[in-house]
Amino acid sequence: NWIIQRVPDDPIYQERAAYELSLFQSRNLLSILQLMIYLVDKMQESDSVWGVGRGSAVSSYVLYLIGVHSIDPIKYKLDINEFLR
């Protein structure tokens, strides 16, 4: 629910978020997303600086919503399968 609440009211973004969440769930990785939410929150609280994003992780819209990176993969037409293969 935390992630879904952050998705814009746009079918393209909603479909991508739902698709990615189903991929994470099918691989039993939802707990990793919860950990990433926690880590990003803690880094923001302590004013820590982290990178813009690199590697295949920037192809994940869900990680973008969490704040792990700041590259919108939908805008740049990045394929989530690059990250989860």
Backbone as a ProteinNet text record, in pm:
[ID]
protein_1_A
[PRIMARY]
NWIIQRVPDDPIYQERAAYELSLFQSRNLLSILQLMIYLVDKMQESDSVWGVGRGSAVSSYVLYLIGVHSIDPIKYKLDINEFLR
[TERTIARY]
82	0	85.6	196.6	286.5	328.9	365	411.8	295.5	185.2	69.5	18.4	25.6	-20.6	65.1	184.6	275.3	272.2	193.9	185.7	90	132.3	42.4	-83.5	-186.1	-312.1	-300.9	-218.8	-191.6	-180.2	-258.8	-259.5	-122.6	-39.7	92.7	174.1	173.4	248.3	185.2	53.4	-15.2	9.2	4.7	28.9	172.1	265.9	407	432	377	396.2	335.3	215.1	149.6	229.6	278.7	357.6	486	556.7	681.5	655.8	552.4	522	491	423.1	395.3	524.6	619.7	748.7	825.9	829	896.6	829.8	696.8	624.4	651.5	651.9	674.2	814	906	1043.5	1067.9	959.7	967.9	1062.8	1052.8	1141.8	1070.1	946.4	874.7	940.5	1001.3	1070.5	1192.2	1252.7	1364.8	1314.1	1196.4	1138.9	1110.2	1059.5	1034.6	1164.9	1270.1	1400.8	1449.9	1430.4	1474.6	1397.6	1268.8	1189.3	1246.5	1275.8	1332.7	1468.3	1555.5	1688.9	1681.9	1598.7	1585.3	1531.1	1432.9	1379.8	1489.5	1569.7	1676.8	1783	1816.6	1916.3	1863.3	1735.3	1676.5	1674	1640.5	1637.1	1774.2	1879.4	2014.2	2084.7	2009.3	2064.3	2182.5	2179.8	2283.2	2263.8	2372.6	2368.4	2399	2319	2347.5	2334.8	2380.4	2388.2	2254.4	2261.6	2143.7	2086.7	2172.3	2133.2	2232.6	2254.5	2344.8	2308.6	2355.6	2332.5	2187.8	2156	2023.5	1914.2	1950.4	1848.9	1765.8	1821.7	1745.2	1631.8	1626.7	1515.5	1391.7	1401.7	1288.2	1211.7	1085.7	999.3	967.5	952.9	924.4	1040.1	1163.4	1278.4	1284.6	1241.4	1232.6	1130.7	1015.6	913.3	962.3	1038.5	1092.1	1195.5	1266.8	1369.3	1510.4	1524.8	1657.3	1740.5	1674.6	1742	1646.7	1698	1614.4	1597.8	1604.6	1586.1	1448.7	1362.3	1229.2	1242.7	1233.8	1254	1144.4	1028	920.6	951.2	996.8	1032.7	1139.6	1235.4	1346.5	1327.2	1206.2	1168.9	1266.9	1298.7	1388.4	1306.8	1358	1287.8	1323.4	1223.8	1245.2	1316.5	1301	1363.6	1516.4	1570.5	1715.4	1760.3	1674.6	1708.4	1682.1	1574.2	1532.3	1566.7	1666.4	1700.6	1803.9
-120.6	0	125.9	124.4	240.1	284.5	189.6	221.3	265.3	192.6	223.9	365.5	411.6	546	655.3	621.7	720.2	724	636.5	629.1	736.9	815.1	916.7	853.3	933.2	887.3	883.6	792.4	777.1	627.2	575.2	430.4	371.7	443.5	391.3	365.8	463.1	450.6	346.3	342	245.3	101.6	80.4	-53.3	-97.6	-4.9	-39.2	-74.5	3.7	-24.1	-159.7	-186	-313.9	-430.1	-413.7	-519.2	-546.1	-440.4	-457.8	-521.3	-476.5	-535.7	-684.6	-722	-864.3	-941.7	-879.5	-945.2	-962.1	-857	-866.5	-973	-975.9	-1073.3	-1215.9	-1238	-1373	-1424.7	-1332.8	-1370.7	-1362.4	-1344.7	-1332.8	-1220.9	-1105.6	-992.7	-873	-890.4	-777.7	-730	-820.8	-779.3	-691.8	-713	-628	-486.1	-474.7	-341.6	-271.6	-346.3	-288.3	-239.3	-317.5	-276.6	-150.6	-143.1	-25.1	99.5	86.3	198.9	246.1	152.5	184.9	255.4	200.4	259.1	399.4	418.9	551.6	651.1	609.7	697	736.9	640.7	669.2	760.1	737.4	823.2	965.7	980.1	1113.5	1182.1	1108.4	1164.8	1216.6	1146.8	1185.7	1273.5	1320.2	1404.5	1340.5	1208.4	1137.2	1161.3	1154.5	1172.9	1038.6	1002.2	881.6	914.7	826.5	852.4	869.5	925.4	945.8	811.8	716	583.1	531.8	403.2	345.2	200.2	152.2	13.3	-17	-144	-188.9	-150.1	-110.5	-71.4	47	132.4	247.9	207.8	82.6	38	3.5	11.9	-20.2	105.6	110.7	222.5	218	99.2	85	142	111.6	167.2	318.8	368	513.2	574	510.2	559.8	559	457.4	447.3	556.7	595.3	698.3	644	518.9	458.3	529	571	647.2	755	844	955.6	957.9	840.8	828.9	767.1	839.2	785.8	686.9	556.2	457.9	458.5	508.8	514.9	626	738.7	851.4	811.2	729.8	690.3	552.8	497	368.7	255.8	246.5	141.7	18.9	-96.6	-223.9	-284.7	-311.4	-370.4	-503.9	-574.2	-704.4	-696.4	-578.8	-559.7	-574	-535.1	-540.4	-678.2	-741.7	-865.6	-991.7	-988.9	-1115.8	-1191.8
0	0	0	72.5	81.7	-57.9	-140.8	-276.4	-363.8	-360.7	-445.2	-418.9	-295.4	-261.7	-326.2	-368.5	-427.3	-579.8	-638.8	-785.2	-834.8	-935.8	-992	-1051.1	-1064.8	-1120.7	-1272.9	-1319	-1462	-1488.9	-1582.4	-1606.2	-1638	-1708.8	-1743	-1616.3	-1525	-1400.9	-1309.1	-1304.3	-1218.3	-1265.8	-1395.9	-1450.5	-1425.7	-1442.8	-1421.6	-1275.5	-1184.3	-1041.9	-1005	-1052.3	-1022.5	-1081.1	-1202.3	-1267.1	-1188.5	-1152.7	-1077.6	-941.3	-873	-742.7	-756.1	-863.4	-884.1	-910.2	-979.9	-1002.4	-871.9	-789.9	-660.7	-573.9	-574.4	-493	-540.4	-670.8	-723.7	-691.8	-664.4	-628.7	-476.9	-400.8	-254.7	-211.1	-276	-246.7	-184.4	-141.3	-82	46.4	121.3	244.2	211.9	97.3	54.8	29.1	-30.7	-54.2	78.3	175.5	308	370.7	355.3	407.1	337	206.3	131.1	175	201.2	251.3	384.5	472	603.1	587.2	502.8	484.7	425.5	326.4	265.6	368.5	448.1	553.8	651.8	694.7	790.3	729.1	602.5	536.9	522.8	491.7	481.8	617.7	723	858.2	901.7	859.6	901.8	797.8	698.5	591.7	519.7	507.8	433.3	284.3	212.5	66.9	1.9	-97.5	-173.5	-320.9	-405.3	-548.3	-617.1	-735.4	-819.5	-862.4	-883	-927.4	-1028.7	-1024.8	-1122.8	-1148	-1257.7	-1291.8	-1325	-1319.3	-1359.6	-1260.7	-1139.4	-1040	-1087.6	-1173.2	-1220.3	-1314.6	-1355.2	-1440.3	-1357.9	-1225	-1138.9	-1098.3	-1137.8	-1100.1	-950.4	-895.9	-753.2	-669.9	-708.2	-635.4	-651.2	-764.7	-785.9	-689.6	-675	-582.8	-438.1	-403.1	-267.3	-242.1	-347	-332.3	-337.4	-378	-388.1	-494.6	-601.9	-707.8	-758.6	-839.9	-887.4	-1038.7	-1100.5	-1245.9	-1271	-1340.9	-1372.4	-1488.7	-1461.8	-1568	-1674.1	-1641.3	-1740.4	-1840.5	-1790.4	-1877.2	-1978.1	-1933.6	-2020.9	-2083.2	-2066.5	-2127.9	-2091.3	-1962.2	-1913.6	-1876.5	-1909.9	-1890.4	-1754.7	-1671.1	-1539.7	-1547.5	-1657.7	-1671.5	-1671.1	-1698.5	-1688.7	-1544	-1451.4	-1310	-1249.7	-1286.3	-1220.5	-1297.3	-1378.6	-1447.5	-1373.4
[MASK]
+++++++++++++++++++++++++++++++++++++++++++++++++++++++++++++++++++++++++++++++++++++

